[in-house]
Amino acid sequence: MKKQIYKLIDVKSLVTLMLTTVFAYLSVSDRLSAEQFQTVFTTVIAFYFGIQHQKNQKETDNDKKFQL
């Protein structure tokens, strides 16, 4: 449980959550168009999950090496 909390507080997670909050606020307050919000949000989320997938893939590859 503690490990999951620490992962949530990770810097990348905080940056992603802050950007999501800021861009959602700007979109709701009509300071940002829906297209701009969607572009930025998609880029940030894709980058975040891409990094997470790459990290998990590397760990999986390392586990397979040790099993041989």
N, CA, C and O of each residue as an XYZ file, in Angstrom:
272
protein
N       0.833     -1.196      0.000
C       0.000      0.000      0.000
C       0.871      1.250      0.000
O       0.596      2.194     -0.740
N       1.927      1.268      0.827
C       2.801      2.438      0.884
C       3.487      2.672     -0.457
O       3.675      3.810     -0.885
N       3.856      1.571     -1.111
C       4.541      1.691     -2.401
C       3.624      2.364     -3.430
O       4.083      3.187     -4.222
N       2.346      2.023     -3.421
C       1.394      2.633     -4.342
C       1.218      4.117     -4.047
O       1.085      4.919     -4.971
N       1.216      4.487     -2.786
C       1.093      5.897     -2.407
C       2.328      6.664     -2.849
O       2.220      7.781     -3.355
N       3.497      6.073     -2.660
C       4.732      6.729     -3.097
C       4.764      6.908     -4.608
O       5.247      7.924     -5.107
N       4.248      5.921     -5.334
C       4.193      6.045     -6.786
C       3.245      7.160     -7.203
O       3.510      7.869     -8.174
N       2.149      7.319     -6.483
C       1.185      8.375     -6.788
C       1.798      9.747     -6.557
O       1.487     10.696     -7.276
N       2.665      9.858     -5.559
C       3.288     11.123     -5.212
C       4.536     11.372     -6.061
O       5.184     12.409     -5.919
N       4.868     10.449     -6.923
C       6.009     10.588     -7.826
C       5.918     11.916     -8.585
O       4.819     12.381     -8.891
N       7.049     12.517     -8.884
C       7.094     13.821     -9.544
C       6.347     13.798    -10.865
O       5.596     14.728    -11.160
N       6.534     12.761    -11.664
C       5.837     12.681    -12.947
C       4.329     12.658    -12.745
O       3.585     13.283    -13.501
N       3.887     11.946    -11.736
C       2.456     11.881    -11.461
C       1.926     13.236    -11.039
O       0.858     13.658    -11.483
N       2.673     13.921    -10.180
C       2.239     15.242     -9.742
C       2.175     16.230    -10.905
O       1.231     17.013    -11.010
N       3.177     16.190    -11.771
C       3.181     17.089    -12.922
C       1.986     16.794    -13.821
O       1.314     17.712    -14.290
N       1.727     15.525    -14.056
C       0.589     15.145    -14.901
C      -0.724     15.609    -14.290
O      -1.579     16.153    -14.990
N      -0.888     15.399    -12.994
C      -2.118     15.829    -12.324
C      -2.266     17.349    -12.327
O      -3.364     17.867    -12.533
N      -1.159     18.066    -12.098
C      -1.216     19.528    -12.115
C      -1.571     20.051    -13.508
O      -2.422     20.931    -13.643
N      -0.929     19.517    -14.534
C      -1.233     19.954    -15.891
C      -2.682     19.667    -16.256
O      -3.349     20.498    -16.873
N      -3.159     18.513    -15.883
C      -4.545     18.165    -16.155
C      -5.493     19.141    -15.468
O      -6.462     19.599    -16.074
N      -5.216     19.459    -14.211
C      -6.055     20.386    -13.462
C      -6.034     21.786    -14.077
O      -7.083     22.404    -14.253
N      -4.847     22.280    -14.399
C      -4.711     23.627    -14.967
C      -5.422     23.719    -16.312
O      -6.183     24.656    -16.551
N      -5.179     22.759    -17.181
C      -5.803     22.818    -18.494
C      -7.311     22.608    -18.413
O      -8.050     23.177    -19.216
N      -7.778     21.816    -17.475
C      -9.220     21.665    -17.286
C      -9.824     22.987    -16.820
O     -10.882     23.390    -17.304
N      -9.164     23.658    -15.889
C      -9.647     24.963    -15.415
C      -9.670     25.981    -16.553
O     -10.657     26.695    -16.728
N      -8.594     26.048    -17.319
C      -8.533     26.999    -18.430
C      -9.610     26.708    -19.469
O     -10.177     27.629    -20.058
N      -9.885     25.456    -19.686
C     -10.916     25.083    -20.647
C     -12.308     25.465    -20.150
O     -13.125     25.988    -20.908
N     -12.566     25.201    -18.886
C     -13.875     25.516    -18.312
C     -14.100     27.027    -18.243
O     -15.224     27.497    -18.419
N     -13.036     27.785    -17.988
C     -13.170     29.238    -17.881
C     -13.091     29.938    -19.242
O     -12.964     31.161    -19.300
N     -13.165     29.182    -20.318
C     -13.159     29.691    -21.699
C     -11.902     30.482    -22.048
O     -11.948     31.375    -22.893
N     -10.805     30.168    -21.418
C      -9.527     30.784    -21.773
C      -8.753     29.895    -22.742
O      -7.708     30.285    -23.263
N      -9.270     28.721    -22.969
C      -8.602     27.738    -23.807
C      -9.677     27.016    -24.608
O     -10.707     26.627    -24.059
N      -9.440     26.837    -25.907
C     -10.439     26.136    -26.718
C     -10.386     24.641    -26.435
O      -9.403     24.123    -25.906
N     -11.443     23.978    -26.792
C     -11.525     22.532    -26.578
C     -10.441     21.803    -27.369
O      -9.883     20.814    -26.892
N     -10.141     22.285    -28.570
C      -9.109     21.644    -29.390
C      -7.733     21.781    -28.746
O      -6.947     20.833    -28.737
N      -7.447     22.963    -28.209
C      -6.160     23.171    -27.541
C      -6.046     22.282    -26.310
O      -5.004     21.671    -26.072
N      -7.108     22.212    -25.537
C      -7.111     21.362    -24.349
C      -6.875     19.915    -24.737
O      -6.056     19.228    -24.128
N      -7.588     19.456    -25.745
C      -7.473     18.061    -26.154
C      -6.064     17.739    -26.640
O      -5.528     16.677    -26.325
N      -5.468     18.638    -27.397
C      -4.117     18.408    -27.905
C      -3.103     18.296    -26.770
O      -2.306     17.358    -26.732
N      -3.135     19.245    -25.857
C      -2.173     19.242    -24.754
C      -2.416     18.050    -23.831
O      -1.472     17.363    -23.441
N      -3.656     17.808    -23.486
C      -3.984     16.721    -22.577
C      -3.576     15.372    -23.178
O      -2.983     14.542    -22.490
N      -3.885     15.155    -24.432
C      -3.529     13.902    -25.095
C      -2.024     13.705    -25.125
O      -1.533     12.602    -24.886
N      -1.293     14.770    -25.416
C       0.170     14.675    -25.461
C       0.741     14.302    -24.100
O       1.587     13.414    -24.001
N       0.284     14.971    -23.065
C       0.793     14.714    -21.714
C       0.455     13.299    -21.264
O       1.316     12.588    -20.747
N      -0.777     12.896    -21.455
C      -1.198     11.564    -21.021
C      -0.471     10.475    -21.826
O      -0.039      9.471    -21.259
N      -0.338     10.671    -23.129
C       0.366      9.689    -23.954
C       1.822      9.566    -23.520
O       2.357      8.460    -23.443
N       2.462     10.694    -23.238
C       3.847     10.656    -22.785
C       3.950      9.924    -21.447
O       4.814      9.064    -21.277
N       3.086     10.256    -20.511
C       3.114      9.641    -19.190
C       2.937      8.129    -19.280
O       3.729      7.374    -18.716
N       1.897      7.687    -19.990
C       1.646      6.257    -20.079
C       2.678      5.561    -20.951
O       2.966      4.384    -20.735
N       3.237      6.254    -21.924
C       4.309      5.680    -22.735
C       5.534      5.388    -21.898
O       6.152      4.333    -22.037
N       5.885      6.318    -21.031
C       7.029      6.127    -20.136
C       6.747      4.976    -19.168
O       7.623      4.148    -18.915
N       5.541      4.924    -18.633
C       5.187      3.849    -17.707
C       5.253      2.494    -18.409
O       5.745      1.523    -17.834
N       4.764      2.423    -19.642
C       4.793      1.167    -20.391
C       6.238      0.749    -20.665
O       6.591     -0.422    -20.525
N       7.057      1.706    -21.051
C       8.463      1.413    -21.333
C       9.167      0.906    -20.074
O       9.957     -0.036    -20.136
N       8.882      1.527    -18.948
C       9.476      1.115    -17.681
C       9.041     -0.307    -17.317
O       9.865     -1.128    -16.914
N       7.753     -0.591    -17.461
C       7.237     -1.925    -17.155
C       7.806     -2.967    -18.110
O       8.095     -4.090    -17.696
N       7.971     -2.611    -19.375
C       8.535     -3.536    -20.355
C       9.973     -3.866    -20.005
O      10.395     -5.016    -20.122
N      10.730     -2.861    -19.576
C      12.128     -3.076    -19.209
C      12.223     -4.011    -17.998
O      13.085     -4.888    -17.953
N      11.330     -3.818    -17.013
C      11.321     -4.681    -15.836
C      10.961     -6.116    -16.222
O      11.539     -7.065    -15.693
N      10.013     -6.275    -17.137
C       9.613     -7.600    -17.593
C      10.765     -8.287    -18.312
O      11.014     -9.474    -18.103
N      11.468     -7.540    -19.160
C      12.616     -8.101    -19.871
C      13.707     -8.527    -18.895
O      14.325     -9.576    -19.078
N      13.946     -7.729    -17.868
C      14.955     -8.082    -16.869
C      14.549     -9.325    -16.092
O      15.395    -10.164    -15.782
N      13.266     -9.452    -15.776
C      12.785    -10.637    -15.066
C      12.982    -11.890    -15.915
O      13.351    -12.939    -15.387
N      12.743    -11.795    -17.210
C      12.906    -12.938    -18.100
C      14.365    -13.361    -18.178
O      14.652    -14.555    -18.267
N      15.285    -12.415    -18.146
C      16.711    -12.734    -18.201
C      17.129    -13.533    -16.973
O      17.927    -14.464    -17.078
N      16.595    -13.174    -15.812
C      16.973    -13.860    -14.589
C      16.349    -15.237    -14.476
O      16.852    -16.078    -13.731
N      15.268    -15.489    -15.195
C      14.620    -16.781    -15.143
C      15.356    -17.812    -15.978
O      15.215    -19.013    -15.744
N      16.138    -17.363    -16.945
C      16.843    -18.312    -17.811
C      17.947    -18.951    -17.103
O      18.652    -19.780    -17.678
